[in-house]
Amino acid sequence: MSKAFTKESTGDEADDEAEAGPALPVGAKNYITLEGLERLRAELKQLRQVERPKVVEVVSWAAGNGDRSENGDYIYGKRRLREIDRRIRFLLKRLEIAEPVDPALQKNRDQVFFGATVTYVDEQDIERTVRIVGVDEARIERAEISWVSPVARALIKARVGDTVEMRTPLGRESLEVLAIRYESS
């Protein structure tokens, strides 16, 4: 068979999967805090109004320079443009299905639910404080964990003083809830 009739991977399929972001459980709502929703909207605005126009300008300039096959600005620019467009599509889909939740409106404040900031201690007596947020806004460096993470799933519906079991690859681990608070986004 002639090579002209075979599809070669451009790497875009892998990029699509990597850009897809964290998966939601089947049938689950895309819960997100008001702060997280605003961050996604700001990123979308930045991509549409700043980054994409700059890249389009560079690609347009590079295309006018003649031979595109060896034009690094053109090749890189087109690749970057695909990345930006892919991210924009992802953000639009996620914003469309987003279910905003304001943790400050939580009535049952003595139990852990979405948006709670929870302090717990593990079996090694290490105390940690995490905030349970949406899958699209989790940032481990800020101790914000997704509501579908193993820690959050173990903590959901727990009360201060409760000991809950978390499943890990190494087995079960116990976590004791020390404090629960809800802050506005």
Backbone torsions as a table, in degrees:
resi	resn	phi	psi	omega
1	MET	NA	139.1	179.4
2	SER	-68.1	140.8	179.3
3	LYS	-63.4	-22.3	-179.6
4	ALA	-64.1	-20.8	-176.2
5	PHE	-105.5	11.2	177.3
6	THR	-106.9	146.7	-179.9
7	LYS	-92.0	123.5	175.1
8	GLU	-99.1	144.0	178.6
9	SER	-73.8	133.0	177.5
10	THR	-95.2	-2.0	-176.5
11	GLY	91.1	-10.4	-178.5
12	ASP	-64.5	-32.7	179.4
13	GLU	-62.6	-43.5	178.0
14	ALA	-66.3	-38.6	178.4
15	ASP	-62.5	-41.2	179.3
16	ASP	-59.0	-44.0	-179.6
17	GLU	-66.7	-41.9	-179.5
18	ALA	-67.1	-35.9	-177.3
19	GLU	-80.5	-14.8	-175.9
20	ALA	-59.9	-23.7	179.0
21	GLY	81.4	-175.1	-178.2
22	PRO	-68.0	142.3	-178.1
23	ALA	-82.1	145.5	173.0
24	LEU	-94.4	145.5	174.0
25	PRO	-60.1	147.0	-178.5
26	VAL	-56.6	127.5	177.6
27	GLY	80.3	-1.8	-178.5
28	ALA	-82.7	152.0	175.9
29	LYS	-81.0	154.1	178.9
30	ASN	-91.9	75.3	179.0
31	TYR	-65.4	143.0	-179.7
32	ILE	-154.0	142.9	176.6
33	THR	-74.8	163.1	178.9
34	LEU	-62.5	-37.4	177.6
35	GLU	-64.0	-44.3	178.8
36	GLY	-64.8	-39.1	177.9
37	LEU	-62.0	-42.4	179.3
38	GLU	-65.5	-37.8	177.6
39	ARG	-63.7	-41.7	178.2
40	LEU	-64.6	-42.2	178.4
41	ARG	-63.3	-40.7	179.7
42	ALA	-65.2	-39.8	177.6
43	GLU	-63.5	-43.7	178.5
44	LEU	-60.7	-44.6	179.2
45	LYS	-62.3	-43.3	178.8
46	GLN	-61.0	-45.2	179.5
47	LEU	-63.8	-45.7	-176.8
48	ARG	-71.1	-42.0	-170.7
49	GLN	-97.3	-18.8	-177.0
50	VAL	-118.3	-63.7	-173.4
51	GLU	-65.1	-50.2	-177.0
52	ARG	-60.7	-47.8	178.3
53	PRO	-58.9	-37.4	177.7
54	LYS	-63.0	-45.5	-178.7
55	VAL	-67.4	-40.6	177.9
56	VAL	-60.3	-40.7	179.1
57	GLU	-62.5	-44.2	179.2
58	VAL	-64.9	-44.0	-179.7
59	VAL	-63.9	-41.7	179.2
60	SER	-62.7	-44.4	177.1
61	TRP	-61.9	-45.9	-177.9
62	ALA	-65.8	-36.5	179.6
63	ALA	-63.8	-30.3	179.6
64	GLY	-76.7	-6.4	-178.0
65	ASN	-87.6	6.7	176.2
66	GLY	101.5	-131.7	-173.5
67	ASP	-51.7	111.4	-177.1
68	ARG	-84.0	-18.6	-175.1
69	SER	-67.8	-26.3	-179.7
70	GLU	-118.1	17.2	-177.1
71	ASN	-96.0	102.1	-176.4
72	GLY	-60.1	-40.5	179.7
73	ASP	-61.9	-40.1	-179.5
74	TYR	-68.8	-49.0	-177.5
75	ILE	-63.1	-49.2	179.4
76	TYR	-64.2	-41.9	-179.1
77	GLY	-60.8	-43.5	178.3
78	LYS	-63.7	-40.5	178.8
79	ARG	-64.0	-45.5	179.9
80	ARG	-63.5	-37.6	177.9
81	LEU	-62.2	-41.6	176.8
82	ARG	-63.0	-41.3	178.5
83	GLU	-62.1	-44.9	179.7
84	ILE	-63.3	-46.2	-179.8
85	ASP	-62.4	-38.5	178.4
86	ARG	-63.7	-43.9	179.6
87	ARG	-66.2	-39.6	177.9
88	ILE	-61.5	-45.1	178.2
89	ARG	-60.5	-43.4	179.1
90	PHE	-60.8	-48.3	-178.6
91	LEU	-62.5	-41.8	178.7
92	LEU	-60.9	-42.6	178.9
93	LYS	-64.2	-44.3	-177.7
94	ARG	-68.7	-38.6	178.2
95	LEU	-66.9	-33.9	179.9
96	GLU	-63.9	-36.4	-177.3
97	ILE	-101.5	5.5	-177.5
98	ALA	-65.1	139.7	176.1
99	GLU	-117.0	91.8	-177.5
100	PRO	-64.5	138.5	179.0
101	VAL	-132.8	130.0	175.9
102	ASP	-100.5	108.9	-178.7
103	PRO	-58.3	-26.6	-179.4
104	ALA	-65.1	-21.2	-178.9
105	LEU	-88.7	0.5	-179.7
106	GLN	-63.1	122.3	-177.9
107	LYS	-82.7	-37.8	-177.4
108	ASN	-91.9	80.6	-171.9
109	ARG	-83.8	-1.1	178.8
110	ASP	-95.9	4.4	176.9
111	GLN	-125.7	155.2	179.3
112	VAL	-84.4	123.5	174.0
113	PHE	-136.9	-178.3	178.7
114	PHE	-53.5	134.9	177.8
115	GLY	91.4	-7.5	-178.7
116	ALA	-73.5	148.0	169.5
117	THR	-104.5	120.4	-171.4
118	VAL	-121.1	132.3	172.4
119	THR	-106.2	129.0	-179.4
120	TYR	-140.4	165.1	176.1
121	VAL	-124.0	138.7	-179.1
122	ASP	-97.2	-174.0	-176.3
123	GLU	-65.4	-22.5	178.7
124	GLN	-90.2	13.5	-177.6
125	ASP	59.3	31.4	175.4
126	ILE	-95.9	121.7	-179.9
127	GLU	-89.0	132.8	-180.0
128	ARG	-134.1	150.6	174.4
129	THR	-124.9	126.5	-179.8
130	VAL	-131.1	154.9	174.7
131	ARG	-114.7	130.9	-177.7
132	ILE	-91.0	116.7	-175.4
133	VAL	-130.3	-176.2	-179.5
134	GLY	-73.1	162.1	-177.5
135	VAL	-64.3	-28.4	-178.1
136	ASP	-85.7	-4.5	-175.9
137	GLU	-124.1	1.4	-178.9
138	ALA	-63.1	132.9	177.2
139	ARG	-138.0	104.8	-175.1
140	ILE	-62.1	-32.9	-179.6
141	GLU	-66.0	-18.4	177.2
142	ARG	-108.9	14.4	179.8
143	ALA	58.6	34.5	174.5
144	GLU	-104.9	120.2	-176.8
145	ILE	-117.0	149.7	179.4
146	SER	-68.2	145.3	179.0
147	TRP	-66.1	-12.5	177.6
148	VAL	-98.6	1.7	179.1
149	SER	-70.7	156.6	-179.9
150	PRO	-57.5	-39.8	-179.7
151	VAL	-64.3	-49.3	-178.3
152	ALA	-63.1	-42.5	-179.5
153	ARG	-61.5	-36.1	178.1
154	ALA	-69.9	-36.7	-175.5
155	LEU	-80.1	-25.9	-176.3
156	ILE	-55.0	131.7	179.4
157	LYS	75.5	2.9	177.8
158	ALA	-77.6	159.8	178.0
159	ARG	-120.4	164.6	177.6
160	VAL	-57.8	131.5	-179.2
161	GLY	95.4	-17.1	178.9
162	ASP	-70.5	146.0	170.5
163	THR	-110.8	125.5	-177.8
164	VAL	-117.3	158.0	179.2
165	GLU	-102.8	129.9	176.6
166	MET	-112.9	132.6	176.9
167	ARG	-84.5	131.2	176.7
168	THR	-129.1	167.3	176.7
169	PRO	-60.1	-25.1	-179.9
170	LEU	-91.9	2.6	-178.9
171	GLY	124.5	-159.2	-178.5
172	ARG	-92.7	145.4	177.3
173	GLU	-131.6	140.9	180.0
174	SER	-93.2	139.5	176.5
175	LEU	-127.6	133.5	177.4
176	GLU	-108.8	126.6	-178.5
177	VAL	-79.3	123.2	-179.9
178	LEU	-100.6	-35.9	-177.9
179	ALA	-155.5	150.4	177.9
180	ILE	-135.7	133.6	173.7
181	ARG	-146.3	155.5	179.1
182	TYR	-123.2	127.3	179.0
183	GLU	-119.5	154.8	175.7
184	SER	-76.2	150.5	-178.6
185	SER	-70.4	NA	NA
